[in-house]
Amino acid sequence: MDEKSLYAHILNLSIPWQVKSLSLDENAGSVTVTVEIAKNTQLTCPTCGNLVLFTITDIVNGAISIPVSSRQ
């Protein structure tokens, strides 16, 4: 099993999510795992059940800003 597959398994990722890259910072003792989803992927909102289009626009201090546009 390659490293990306291992981290995808650890994080319990499933399609359409995948590990894009891994970065080891030995000085900080950390691993950064970057995950991605195919552009314009539609997912079902777990709250309202509507189809939504997710676009990740900003990552600040580990928080991801995801504007959502509803598709009914």
C-alpha positions as CSV (number, residue, x, y, z in Angstrom):
1,M,0.0,0.0,0.0
2,D,1.5,3.4,-1.0
3,E,1.5,6.4,1.4
4,K,-1.4,8.2,-0.1
5,S,-3.6,5.0,0.0
6,L,-2.5,4.5,3.6
7,Y,-3.5,8.0,4.7
8,A,-6.8,7.7,2.7
9,H,-7.5,4.6,4.7
10,I,-6.5,6.2,8.0
11,L,-8.8,9.2,7.3
12,N,-11.6,6.9,6.0
13,L,-11.8,8.8,2.7
14,S,-14.0,7.5,0.0
15,I,-14.8,8.5,-3.6
16,P,-15.0,11.4,-4.6
17,W,-12.4,12.4,-1.9
18,Q,-8.8,11.4,-2.4
19,V,-5.4,12.3,-0.9
20,K,-3.7,14.8,-3.2
21,S,-0.4,15.2,-1.4
22,L,1.6,14.5,1.8
23,S,4.2,16.7,3.5
24,L,6.4,15.7,6.4
25,D,7.8,18.4,8.6
26,E,10.3,16.6,10.8
27,N,11.2,19.7,12.8
28,A,7.6,20.3,13.8
29,G,6.9,16.6,14.1
30,S,3.9,16.8,11.8
31,V,2.4,15.4,8.6
32,T,0.2,17.6,6.4
33,V,-2.3,15.6,4.4
34,T,-4.0,17.5,1.5
35,V,-7.2,16.0,0.3
36,E,-9.1,17.0,-2.8
37,I,-12.5,16.4,-4.4
38,A,-13.1,16.6,-8.1
39,K,-14.1,20.1,-9.3
40,N,-17.8,20.8,-9.4
41,T,-18.7,17.6,-7.5
42,Q,-22.3,17.6,-6.3
43,L,-22.9,16.1,-2.9
44,T,-26.1,15.7,-0.9
45,C,-26.4,18.0,2.1
46,P,-26.8,15.9,5.3
47,T,-29.1,18.5,6.8
48,C,-31.6,19.3,4.1
49,G,-31.0,16.6,1.5
50,N,-30.5,19.0,-1.4
51,L,-27.8,18.5,-3.9
52,V,-25.0,21.1,-3.3
53,L,-22.0,22.2,-5.3
54,F,-18.9,22.6,-3.1
55,T,-16.1,24.9,-4.1
56,I,-13.2,25.2,-1.6
57,T,-12.0,28.8,-1.8
58,D,-9.8,29.4,1.2
59,I,-7.8,27.6,3.8
60,V,-6.8,29.6,6.8
61,N,-5.1,28.0,9.9
62,G,-6.5,24.6,8.9
63,A,-10.1,25.9,8.5
64,I,-11.7,25.5,5.1
65,S,-14.1,28.0,3.8
66,I,-16.6,26.3,1.5
67,P,-19.2,28.5,-0.2
68,V,-22.2,26.4,-1.1
69,S,-24.7,26.8,-3.9
70,S,-27.9,24.7,-3.7
71,R,-29.0,22.6,-6.6
72,Q,-32.6,21.3,-6.3
